[in-house]
């Protein structure tokens, strides 16, 4: 999950490791690599299943190395370098695995698509219309739509709305802000418009969503 996002595990026994990424974790990686990893691993795909047992153990061994290095009493600077190196290797290896099992043409229009994704991440709270992104990127609405659908099988508006809803969920769960305050923060002039969009995507109103999550604690 990208920095600032929330997670929730379902009921039942859960085994494994949870790695939380800060923005600093990506320092040292090329920005295009960061954007590719961020979108395809964290945003566009909720679960990446590794069915090959040999490959699974390769990833698990890297995680074990990260744990091992963390538990060693080394100089903070040395430890930081080692941890980042292992983490970068793990992420790149995971993306390589993902790209081999999904139809991703990284070269085709990737710069423009990643520019769109980066701008959504930066502006989703104030830009809710596809036309605003198309104008900023100096492409037509039609061209941007074609490109995004080719890369993700989604319309640009779906990516924008998904990001808004994701942030709305985080604010509902992890802050005490009122629904009105959240609505304003996410760029909605009318509370009713925010509530209608949220219910259309999630199936319940923001108030009910917050209430349901509180009952699970």
N, C-alpha and C positions, 0 to 999 in steps of 0.2 A: 504494500500500500504506500502511496506517496506521502510526503510530509503533510501533517495537518488533517489527514483523513482518519476515519474511525473504523473499527472492526468489531465484529461480534461473532462468537462461536456458538453453534447450535448446542442443543442438549446432548448428553452422552459423553463418553470418555474420549478425550482428545489427546493424541500423542504427537509429539513433534517439537519443532522449534519456531519461535516467533521472533522475527528480526524487524525492528523498527528503524526506519531510515530517517536521518536528519538531512538537511540540505548540504551540510558539510561532507556527508558521506560520498557525494558525487564529485567533490573537488578532485581534479586530476584526470577526469575523464573528458573526452572531447564533447562539446555541447550537443552535437548531432547524435552521438552515441547515447548521451543522457536522455535526450528527447525520444529516441527510438525505444529505449528500455522503459522509460516512464509510461509512454502510451501503450505499447503492445503488451507489456508485462503487468502493469499496475492498473491501467484504465480500461483498455479494450477487452481484457480477458480476466474474469473474476477468479477462475481456477485453472491451473495448468496441471494436467494429469501426466505423471511419468509412469508409464506402464512397464517399461523395460527395467527389470530388477537390477541389472548391471549398471545402467545409467543412474537409477535412483540411488544406489550405494555410492556412486561417484559424487553426487551432489551432497549426500549425507556426510561423506567423509570430509568434504570441504567445510561444512557446518561444524563438524567436530573439531577441525583444526582451528576454526574461529573461536570456539569455546575454550580450547586448550590454550591458545595464545592469550585470551582475555584473562585467564586464571593465573598466568605467569606473572611474577612480580618483576616487571621490567621498567626501564625508564619510560615515562609517558609518551615521549616523542617517538621512541623506537616502537613501542606498542601500537601507537596510532598508525604509523607507516605500515606495519605488518597487517593490522586489521583491515585497513583500506585496501591493501593489495589483494588480500584474500577475498574481500567482499567484491571488489571489481572483477576479479577472475570468476567468481561464482555468478555474478550478474551476467557477464558477457557469455559465459558457458550456457546459462539458462536461456538467454536470448537466442543463442545459436541453436539450441535444441528446439526452441519454439519455432524459429524460422524454418527449420527443416521439416516440421510437421504441419505447417500452415502455408498457405499461398501468399507469401509476402515478397513483393518486388521492391526491395529497399531503394534501388536506384531510380525507379520510375517516379518522377515528380515528387520525390521524397522531401526535397528542400521546401517546396511550396506547401506541401501537406503539413510538415512539421512546424512551419511558420504559422499556419492556421491554428494548429493545436496549441502552440506556445502562446499565441494571442488570446485564445479562449481561456487558457489558464490565468492569464494576466487580467483580462477584461470582462470575464463572464458576469461580474456583478453590475456592470453598467451597460454592456452591449448585449442585447438579447436577440438582435436581428442578424440574419446571415448577411444581409446587404452591407451592414457596417463592417464586417470582416472582409468581405469581397472588395469594398472600396479601399480599405486600408492596405490590402495586399495587391491592389492594382490589377485585379482580375474580375471577370464578369461573374455574376451570380451563378449563371449556368455552368461556367467552367469550374468554379469552386465546388459546386454540387457534384459534378461529374467526377472530379478528382477525389473528393472525400468518400463518395460511394465506392469508387474503385478500390480505395485503400482499406475501407472499414466495413463496407456493405451497409453503411448508415448514411442518412442525410445529415448535412451540417447542423441543422436545427436540433437534431436528436443529440448530437454531441454537446451542444451548448446547453440544452435542457438537462441532460444527464449530469453535467457538471454543477448546474444550479441546484438540482435536487440532492446531489451528493453533499454539497455544502450545507444545504438546509437540514438534512438529517444530522450532520455533525453538530450544528448549532442547537438543534432541538434536544439532542442527547447530552451534550457536554457543556452547555451553558444554561444560565437561568434567564436568558433574554426572552422577552415576550414575543408572541407570534408577530405582532406588529413591528417590533424592533428588527426581527429577523427579515421580515418582508422588505423593510426599508433598506437594510444592509445589502440585500440581494438585488436591489434596484427596481423594486416594484412600487409604483406610485399608489396603487390601490391594493389593500390587503386582500380583497376578494379575488383579484387576479392571481395572486400568489397561492391562496388557498385552493382555488379551482385547479390550477396547474399541479399542485402537490397531490391532491386527491385523484386527479386523472392518472398520474404516473404511479402512485403508491397504493391507491385503493381506499385510503382513509385520510381524514383531515389532519393537518399538522398537530392539532390538540390531541386527537386520538392516538396518533403515532407516538407522541411524547408520553402520553399516559400509559400506553401498552408497554413501552420500553421500561418505564419506571416499575411496572408490576413484575417484570422479569428479574429485577435485581434481587 
